[in-house]
Amino acid sequence: MNGRGSTDTLVHSRTPLCRSTHRYTHCHIHSPQNLHLQKRANSVGGCLCSLCLSYTNPLTGHWISPGLPQSQSEVDCAFRSHASETQADPNALLRECEEVLRNRPPRLHRDFMMTRACSLQNAPIRVMQWNILAQALGEGKDGFVRCPMEALNWSERKYLILEEILTYRPDVLCLQEVDHYFDTFQPVLASLGYQSSFCPKPCSPCLEVHNNNGPDGCALFFNRRRFQLLHTSHLRLSAMLLKTNQVAIVATLRCRFTGRVFCVAVTHLKARSGWEVFRSAQGAHLLQQLCELTTQSHPEMDDENRTRVGETEDGIPLVVCGDFNAEPSEEVYRRFMTSPLGLDSAYKCLSEDGNTEPPYTTWKIRPSGESCSTLDYIWYSERAFQVDAVLKIPSEEQIGPDRLPSYHYPSDHLSLVCDLRFSQQPHRFM
């Protein structure tokens, strides 16, 4: 037995996701009997292992072609063909994560708080918001003095992140500080049925770190079987007429089953104390852009949705997720609370009065001291959605004296998860 339970109970028939020469070890390709495959892979300029972009299925670590490709173009073609034809089993990957992480402490246990009786009229939309901590920043810049560097090793930390996502199975996933989009999250989550978009920061601080994996940015994922993408916008936020280093993604989605249309946005505002006015200006610019985008009709919309957008003041319902780097006392928070978009914060539902944010969404210890703050939010159109359930915030005891990140949690920010349901009857909305 260990912190995550006996591995004898796990059904683990597949090779764990590869951890080879790119700080990953022990995959089936790198076993002695398969060295000839690795030599062939090196001859076409790469690695055969999973999560290394991308000569194998990024989920299973298994070779994706009946025969070994002779060129990079054949590798890419085989990967695209395999990804389009198959969808991986999320339960199998979750078991794989648990197997790889078997020597780590158990992950934080968190329950959902139900805010209202469940309705059978339409399925809720599960939304997940999470700043996952850029790998380059965690190892090279952020200085988490109580977190051992071994706990931040990407070869296992990626599994902790995937385990968190797979545990809650969101329909819409909004991430910040993503610096392993192309080699990890896009291929793995695509194999699980997610379509996605990534917007890097123009001048990412990750690029200042030695051996970085490229710029970090925001990423938006959605269940492509449930939703159809109508439109995507990548925004570079401005403040006081100046372009800034912060970005946002806005996607307009239509439910394939009900025809209902909504927008979802993900952003990450400027960090650090002393930048409150700057953040407020960024928030004002984002709200202005959202007002414009939610009142636009699209050719793919049916007549009912196009009429609704054009003839009412409500526009398209909206969900906004982000690390705002701002406490509820800041002006940018008040801007969102009082905007004409009619937004409310889902996590206020956890409080007894229904009007108070949780005491923290991030808790870390840096050389400058300990910081416990509420910076992350899921905003939603109050007129269009109701909150069915919210994932509870773990207690101080659960987080532990060394705070975040840690061996049992991969980021300095907690994930936020809520279930949203359209509050209007279909005949009124459509």
Buried (B, 14 or more C-beta within 10 A) or exposed (E): EEEBEEBEEBEBEBBBBBBBEBEBEBBBBBEEEBEEBBEBBEEBEBBBBBBBBBBBBBBBBBBBBEEBBEEEEBBBEBBEEBBEEEBBBBEBBBBBBBBBBBEBBEBBEBEBBEBEEEEEEBBBBBBBBBBBBBBBBBBBEBEBBBBEEEBBBBBBBBBBBBBBBBBBBBBBBBBBBBBBBBBBBBBBBBBBBBBBBBBBBEEBBBBEBEEBBBBBBBBBBBBBEBBBBBBBBBBBBBBEEEEBEBBBBBBBBBBEEBBBBBBBBBBBBBBEEEBBEBBBBBBBBBBEBBBEBBBBBBEBBEEBBBEBBEEEEBBBBBBBBBBBBBEBEBBBBBBBEEBEBBBBBBBBBBEEEEEBBBEBBBBBBBEEEEBBBBBBBBBBBBEBBBBBBBBBBBEEEEBBEBBBBBBBBBBBBBBBBBBBBBBBEEEEBB
